[in-house]
Amino acid sequence: MAKLMRMTEGSIPKQLITYAIPLILGNIFQLTYNVVDSVIVGRFIGKEALAAVGTANPIMNIFILGISGICIGASVIMGRFYGAKKEDMLKKEMATIAVLGVYFSLLVVIMGMITAGGLLRILKVPEDIMSMSTIYLRLIFLGMPFTYFYNAVSSALKSVGDSKTPLKFLVFAAVLNGVLDIIFVGYLGFGIICSAMTTVIAQAVSAILCIVYVYRKIPILKLYPSEFKIDKGLLKETLKYGSVTALQQACQPIGKLMIQGAVNTMGIDVIAAFNAVSKIDDYAFTPEQNISHAMTTFIAQNNGAGKTERINKGFRTGMFIELVYGISICLVVLWLCNPIMELFVGKSSRSVIAEGSRYLSLMALFYIFPGFTNGMQGYFRGMGRMQITLVGTIVQTSLRVLFTFLLSGTLGIQGIAYACAIGWSVMLLVEGSYYGKMNREHTHRG
């Protein structure tokens, strides 16, 4: 039997850090792999294939966000049951999301296969890559059941304190995908169909490995045939949490798409610079988000166990870790902003380097803000208050987009950094007021 992490007792800093590190490594690995995957497609198949994959990604992401939202909602519920030592209810929730996954993923496959072409036309995909984009997207939709079950089982493992095992399977699947791409796309010269199929194969392998691991090592999550039933009450709660979380996650890519519209009016140098610094931001934000996920699991378990004081200590510890990381990444980026930009465009593109460095030298000072907002989000998710996280995200995204358009005309690329800071600041005020209200209500009840 695998060793799980019950966070209702023991060292809080050690638990949060131990839980977060595998998540951070996994997401950074995934970001790096995505860059390499794009390079393989662009180099060996061609720019048309790279463009086709790019046009399919926004649609894929919407469906993946829906899957992710359901699984995050389920993980909070399972974490609460695990903390409360209600293993029978934990298994009922596991069964509920498993049966739901069969119906939901099949629906996604059918809808995706039917509507792929129409969705791409709505996005005004050029006709010369329409056929390639449609084939690629339909093949990716075939892999959605595997994506669902990997996320579902991975969320179950994380809810009981095991964040290392999903990382191992994610890394294995990503390496497998890369090796298959190099062999079939790079060496043998197969096209975009093979690229899509290698992705589906990797998704299937990661899902199967997770399921096999649970059945061999995690008895409390192991389901027998008679247990595959939907609990209507848990289904309702899961969909309630999951739908709000999916909507919240969808706000970010929509906001980025609108901000890109403002960037596209600033000239080629700024567009190139912003493309580079956006990737740097993704790397900088990833640990903050994963610290937040660690806080969510910690708080969900202790909420289930009714340990209010430990919840408060965990929240304060998590926010301190976010602070330390925010200061550290700020100093690193300030020190290396020019060399980082040179990695993307070379030393000869001085104007692009200058624009990117202007952005990073300012944005680095603001990296602590998303650390705090992510920490607040982790707290509210763990407490099951998903509506608050949605409100905060809508406020932040709306203000970020609004002030990007208001400030970028006079401040250029730095206006985007200031817009981000404004959005995060107001988000902190909004969520801070909710946090204070919840604490006052608890004190009054006590």
Secondary structure, DSSP 8 states (H G I E B T S, - for coil): ------TTSS-HHHHHHHHHHHHHHHHHHHHHHHHHHHHHHHHHT-HHHHHHHHHHHHHHHHHHHHHHHHHHHHHHHHHHHHHTT-HHHHHHHHHHHHHHHHHHHHHHHHHHHHHHHHHHHHTT--HHHHHHHHHHHHHHHHTHHHHHHHHHHHHHHHHTT--HHHHHHHHHHHHHHHHHIIIIIIIS---HHHHHHHHHHHHHHHHHHHHHHHHHH-GGG---GGG----HHHHHHHHHHHHHHHHHHHHHHHHHHHHHHHHTTS-HHHHHHHHHHHHHHHHHHHHHHHHHHHHHHHHHHHHHHT-HHHHHHHHHHHHHHHHHHHHHHHHHHHHHHHHHHHHHH-TT-HHHHHHHHHHHHHHHHHTHHHHHHHHHHHHHHHTT-HHHHHHHHHHHHHHHHHHHHHHHHHHTHHHHHHHHHHHHHHHHHHHHHHHHHHHHHHHHH-
